Amino acid sequence: MSRFLKTMIVLLAIAAMVAPAMAEDRLSLGGQMRVRTWHKDFDKDQNNTYTDQRFRLGGKLSIAEGVSITFRTDITESSWGSGNTFGSGRFGDDGKSHSQQWDRAHIDLTMGNSHVRIGQQYAGYGLAQTINTQSNGLRYDYNGDFAFSAFGLLVDDNGRNGDGARKSDSFLAGTNIGHKGDNYKANLFLGFQNKSQPGAIDFDKGTLVKDKNEEVYLIGLDTVYTMDAFTIKGEFDYFTGDASKDIDAFGTQFFLDVSMAATEQFTFGGQFYYALGDDEDRQYTCLGDDFNGYDPLFDVGTSLSNEAINVNRPFDLGKALIGTGIGTEEYSLGGNTSTGVVGGRLYTSFKASDSLNFGASFAYMTPEEDKNFKDIKFDSAMFYGVGATYALMANTSIQAQVNYIDVDAKAKTDSALMGGVGLFVNF
């Protein structure tokens, strides 16, 4: 029996079982269908245009008072023409696109101010999503004058080596204490990880560093303060510990965001970013698998900025450019570059009508430590972005965004023009 047929039988069985619950309004559903087209144009006549789609369906089963089950699945998440004989909806793919995945499946128990979550879930802390991951595990929340939460996720059980020796399991854990008042909120959070982000670079040998004996610790503080038309946001993070047997983990990063709603239609703001670089140790900018991503340099109010035309987190500027195609030959090793960053960003948004919104952004970033890229004289990078969102019909929008990156470095590819347009239906 094919995997597709088996899955359809399971889904029909689930639908049959929850039918009475639907009649009693015990099942709530939501999600999104999107179709997007992307274009990437690099200097040296390198370009790529393609279309993708995704149907996301999530639901909550209210089993009893305080007891619920949440699920979410992404179906046909693939590029058009990905190679499947009957389209991306068929199981089995080309190794690059995944026609279906389940990314939420957890139980929630709520008892007064206490809440427990068990199963596959998302966990994240920090305005910069400094802890950002999805895996299986436990979470506890307490809601009071001071909100408290803690989670522990089993990232990799690791099994056994071929010689039968047990390998160490990989975990991610965190805790957060938060407080909020009439015009502010603040959080203090801690994190621990013993499975690193893949692909750190050993620049002396020109190879990737294997992850062994990693123990990384994080302490972070974020706050949001509002005063009339002004909003001030900031976060400070400090990483320490061991990246591997022979390499230390480090990370000191900070950002400040000040924005002003000048009118009901017009908002503008500025951001400052700083992160310490290092020419020997491995820089960390977040803990976890970075499931949600974080792309503030191209955030212009659309649903396209943190997707196929994104850059990585700005705190490691060299790594931020990896994956965009900029300097492909020079950055081909991938992973962390530990450049740090010093830079700023200006952004604005304009509500032209109830249906139409515009956004624009400009950022200028320099590496705090550029020793690892001294051969190409990596001096700075500029990031431009413009976007628009138009409400076509109820719960239906057309969105478009164009980004441009210009790098001051002696790289074979030092600029890129990237854009996307998408149709989004939310329900």
C-alpha positions, 0 to 999 in steps of 0.5 A: 500500500502506498504512503499516500493511500495510507495517509489518506486513510489515517486522515479520513479516520481522524475526520470520522472520529472528530466529526461529533466534536465538530458538531459540538464546536470542539474543533477549531481550524485555521490556516493559510494557502499561499502561492508565490513567485520569486526572482533572484538576479546576481551580477555576473549574469546569474539569475533564477525564477521559480514558483512555490506553494503551501497549504497550511492547516492547523487545529485545536481539539478542546477535549475537556475543560483545560485539556486540548490537543493542537496540530498543524501540517503543511501540505504541498509545500514545494516548488512548481515543477519539482519533479514529481510525476503528478505534482507536488501533492504526491508523497515522495519528492526530489530531495529538495522539496517536501510535499507534507510535514507535521510541525505541531502536535502537542497536548495542553493542560491548563489549571488556573494560572498554570499551563503545561505543554507536552509534545512537538512544539515551538519554543522561543524567547527574545525580541530577536528570537534569540532562542528559536526552535521546534522539537519534542519536549515539555514546557511549563508556564505560570501567569501572574504578576511576574510571568514564568516559563521553562522548557526542555526539548530533546533535540536528538536521542542520538541512538548508538554508534556502530561500536555500541557505545552510547552517544550523548543526547542533545538537549535545548532548555530555557527559562524566562521571567517576565513582567509588564506594566501599563506602558512597558514589558521586560523579560529576562531569559536563560538558555542552554544547548549542547547541539550546535548550529551546523557548519562552523568554519576552521579558517586555518584548515579551510574545513568545517568543524565537527560538533563535539562536546558543545555546551553553550549558555545564554543570558538575555534581557529584552524590553519594550517601552511605549510613550505616546507616539514613540515605541522603544525596543531593545535586547542584550544577549550574552553567550558563553561556554564551549562550541566544541572540544577545542573552540570556545563559544562566545557572543555579545550582541545588542540592538535598539529600535526607536519608532514613531507613529507620526500620523495614523498613516505614517510610521518611521523608525531607526535601529542600531545593531552591535555584536562582538566579532572574534578571529578564533572562537565561534560566534553564536547569535541564537540557540536552537534550529532557527525554525522561525528565522529572523530577518529584520533588515528586510522587514517591510511589512510583507510576508515575504521578507523572512523567506526565499529572499531573506538574509540571515541574522545580522549579528554575524554579518558574514553569515548573514550573506551566506545563502544569498549568493553574495560572494558564493565562492568566498563564502562557500564553506558556509556556517559561522564566520564570527564577524560580528557587526556594527550598523544601523537601519532606517525604515518606514511604513505608510498606510495609503488606504484601508486596503493598501500598505507600503514599507521601505528600509535601508541598512548599512552594516560593517563587520566588527572583526573582518580577519577571516575575510581579509583576502577579499577586503570585506568592508561593508554591506548595504541592504535596500528593501521596498514592499507592498500589501494589497487586500484584494478580497476578504482574508485575501491579499496580494503582496510584493517585495523587492530587495537589493544587496550591495557588498563592498568587498573584492568578491566575484559576486558582490550584489544581488537584486531579489524579489517576490510576489505572492497571493495569500488566503488566510482562514 
